[in-house]
Amino acid sequence: MAEGTIKRITDKGFGFIDTGSNQDMFFHSSNVEGVAFDDLREGQKVTYVEGTGPKGPRAEQVTPV
């Protein structure tokens, strides 16, 4: 599993994870595990699995550390 920091969360049910590289990783609220999407905060550390969605790379199995 990869680790990153939540960079941005929207009120539309998705967000972006700072992966430490030049490209942020998109994630959808349906890919959050262990907590409710609304409990996530910007700056929070998470683990995730890199997957592929209809529009390109996305984080799956997003779990707070």
C-alpha positions as CSV (number, residue, x, y, z in Angstrom):
1,M,0.0,0.0,0.0
2,A,1.1,3.5,-0.8
3,E,1.0,6.3,1.7
4,G,0.2,10.0,1.2
5,T,-1.5,13.1,2.7
6,I,-4.9,14.4,1.8
7,K,-4.3,17.6,-0.1
8,R,-7.9,18.7,-0.9
9,I,-11.4,17.5,-0.1
10,T,-14.5,18.8,-2.0
11,D,-18.1,18.9,-0.9
12,K,-18.9,16.9,-4.0
13,G,-17.6,13.6,-2.6
14,F,-14.1,13.4,-3.9
15,G,-10.6,14.6,-3.0
16,F,-6.9,14.5,-3.9
17,I,-4.0,12.8,-2.1
18,D,-0.5,14.3,-2.2
19,T,1.6,11.3,-3.2
20,G,5.0,13.0,-2.8
21,S,5.5,13.1,-6.6
22,N,4.5,15.7,-9.1
23,Q,1.0,14.3,-9.6
24,D,-1.8,14.1,-7.0
25,M,-4.0,11.0,-6.8
26,F,-7.8,11.4,-7.2
27,F,-10.1,9.5,-4.8
28,H,-13.9,9.2,-4.5
29,S,-15.9,8.9,-1.3
30,S,-16.9,5.3,-2.3
31,N,-13.2,4.3,-2.1
32,V,-12.8,5.3,1.6
33,E,-12.6,2.5,4.1
34,G,-12.8,2.4,7.9
35,V,-14.3,5.9,8.4
36,A,-17.0,8.1,6.8
37,F,-15.8,10.4,4.0
38,D,-17.0,13.4,6.1
39,D,-14.6,12.4,8.9
40,L,-11.5,12.9,6.6
41,R,-9.5,16.1,6.9
42,E,-7.0,17.9,4.7
43,G,-3.5,17.2,6.0
44,Q,-4.5,13.7,7.3
45,K,-2.2,10.8,6.4
46,V,-3.8,7.9,4.6
47,T,-2.8,4.7,2.9
48,Y,-4.2,3.6,-0.5
49,V,-3.9,1.2,-3.3
50,E,-3.3,2.7,-6.8
51,G,-6.1,1.8,-9.2
52,T,-7.5,2.9,-12.5
53,G,-10.8,4.7,-13.0
54,P,-12.7,5.8,-16.1
55,K,-10.7,9.0,-16.2
56,G,-7.3,7.6,-15.3
57,P,-5.4,6.8,-12.1
58,R,-7.3,6.9,-8.8
59,A,-6.7,5.9,-5.2
60,E,-8.7,2.9,-3.9
61,Q,-9.0,1.4,-0.4
62,V,-8.2,4.8,1.1
63,T,-7.7,4.3,4.9
64,P,-6.6,6.8,7.5
65,V,-3.3,6.0,9.2
